[in-house]
């Protein structure tokens, strides 16, 4: 009969097995621990009081979070369970088992300090020779907010409800005058009136937020409109006749009927995703040629047009000078092109959808495309720039770096929904996600 190697689960060891023997030499958990030893966590340690029972080491708790996010475990309860049944988590915790409340409180309390580790990890990567920011590639992705889109209400619907509650409150007041409240067994009239007044107050507060957002949007759109009209007038003066094309429309002041407010997470927005519309935040990232995230933040802006310059400014100066930046057509605007010029960054921003399967046509093109004639608009100049050999190579690198990064974060790491609410908190968590990704990527580069 064939002999098999069977497990002996009751076998006794003469000496306790060392936890160091449980993982292979090349393992992400070991790498995370090694990097953690190099991080300056004094900002976290100084927050602990000298008195009381000894707390868990923040370096160990941070290691569990980094490894958890890198391996797709975001829940504090699941991380706690993993310290029992996962060798990698058990290695990081050193056979300790912090409960989920401890993990959740630590993450919430020190989210800002954890986000600051993002830059430290990049500096370590730079010392290892894996960060070069000559060209950065920029893109954004929509991440679900910790709120349902069904908790959102449009400005138009708010006005209807406000009027409805006012009328109902008035009807209840009339009923209270006609019927003795002691004898009215059907309704608790004072409680019903108070309930409607509370709802009216909440709706008015939400409307005020929407109106403030509408005011900020109008100011931004008005500035863009005036810039376009000024450029149009200057062009007409140069050519001595009216330019072709549609005249830019002046923006409308005030809130629109479809402007939304979410009562669970007021700072989140309804955004268009590949799966339709959802309650989301917009997560941005600038990625180097080594597929490391060198600049990142998250906010509630629905479109990417105003995100290009902030994400360039989010790249730490200690990493070096950014030479070129590539981004898709969602980032193109005259202001962004001028902003890149002011920062001495060579911009390669698509001005429209890029056609697929054009490799053969590009290879057969023997000559560089003719430059646009004078006067040429910024979009015409950028379109020509992207058709040059350098432009094609630069933009091709964008597709090969930043898009796979978001694919790994969403599909491999499984991060599709924020755990927190509010813009400040989700920005901190996005930096935590990016730090975990960089550790994962840095491990691959270091062990290749």
Residue, then its C-alpha position, 0 to 999 in steps of 0.5 A: x500500500x502506498x505510504x503518505x505523509x500524514x499530519x500529526x496534530x498532537x505531536x509534542x515538541x521538546x522545545x517551543x517552536x520559534x515564531x521566526x521559523x513560521x514564515x519563509x525568509x522572503x515574505x511580505x510580513x517580514x518586509x513590513x516589520x523591517x520597514x516599520x523599524x525604520x519609521x519615526x513614530x515619535x508623533x504617535x508614541x508621545x501621545x501615550x500617557x506614562x501611567x496606566x496599564x501597558x498598552x500594545x506597541x503602536x509599531x506592532x499595531x501599525x504593522x497589522x494595519x499595513x499588512x492587513x490593507x496590503x493583503x485585503x483585510x480592512x476590518x479590525x475584527x478580521x485582523x483580530x481573528x487573523x492574529x489567531x489563524x494567520x501565520x503572517x499576522x501572528x508573526x507581526x503581532x508576535x503571538x499577541x492578540x489585540x482586540x478589534x476595539x484596540x485596533x479600530x481606536x488606534x486607526x481612528x485616533x492616529x489616522x493623520x500620523x499614519x498618513x504621514x508615514x506615506x512620505x517616510x516609506x517613499x524616502x526609504x524607497x528612494x534610499x533603496x534606489x526605487x524612486x525616480x520622479x522624472x516622469x509621473x503619471x496621474x489618474x483618479x478613481x472613484x471609491x465608495x463612501x461609507x454611506x448609501x446613495x439612498x441616504x442622499x436627497x436632491x435640492x428639488x426634493x428637499x424643497x418639496x418635502x419642506x413645503x409638505x412638512x410645513x403644511x402638515x404642521x399647520x394641519x396638525x396645529x388646526x387639529x389641536x385647536x378643534x380636538x381635545x388632545x386628551x381625547x385624541x387617541x389616534x395622534x400624539x399631536x405635539x410629538x408629530x408637530x415636533x417631528x416635522x419641525x425637526x425635519x424642516x430644520x435638517x432640510x434647511x441646514x442641508x439646503x444651506x450646504x448645497x447653496x454654499x457649494x453652488x456659490x463656490x461652483x459658480x465662482x469657479x465656473x465663472x472664472x473659467x468662462x471669463x478666461x475662455x471668452x478672453x482667449x476667444x476675443x484675443x484670437x478674433x483680434x489676431x485673425x480679424x474675424x469671428x472664430x468658428x465653433x459654439x460660444x461658451x455658455x455663461x454659468x448659471x448662479x444658484x443651486x440646481x434641482x439635482x444637486x444632492x446632499x447625503x445625510x449619512x456622510x454630507x461631504x461625499x458626493x454622487x459620482x459616475x462610476x463604471x457601474x453607474x452612479x454611487x456615493x463616492x469620493x475621488x481618490x487621486x494618485x501620481x505614480x512613478x515609472x517604478x509603479x510606486x505612488x509618489x503623491x496622493x489625496x482624496x476629496x469629494x470633487x466629482x471631476x478631475x479637471x481641478x485635481x492635476x495641480x494639487x496632485x503634483x504639489x502633493x509629491x514630496x519635494x525631497x523626492x526630487x524634481x518632477x520633469x514630466x506629467x502625463x494624464x488622461x483627457x479628464x485633466x485637460x484645461x488651459x489653466x492646468x497647462x499653464x500651471x504645469x508651465x509655471x512649475x516647469x513640468x512638461x505636461x502631456x494631457x490627452x485632449x480627447x478619447x485616445x483611439x485603440x489599436x493604432x500601433x501599426x499606423x504609428x509605426x508606419x508613420x515615417x515623419x513627425x506630424x506637422x505643427x499646427x498653424x498660427x494661431x493655435x489653441x492650447x488643445x491644438x498644441x497639446x494634440x500635436x504634442x501627443x502625436x510626436x514620438x516623445x509624446x506617444x512614448x510618454x503617454x504610453x507609459x501612463x497607461x502602463x503604470x497608473x492604471x495597473x496601480x488602481x487595478x491592484x488596489x481594487x482587484x488584488x487588495x480589494x479596497x473599494x469602500x472607505x471605512x470612515x466618513x468625512x473628507x479629512x478621515x477618508x484622505x487619511x485612509x487613502x494615504x494608508x491604502x497607498x502606503x500599504x500598496x507601496x510596501x507591497x510593490x517595494x517588496x516585489x522590487x526588493x526581492x526581484 
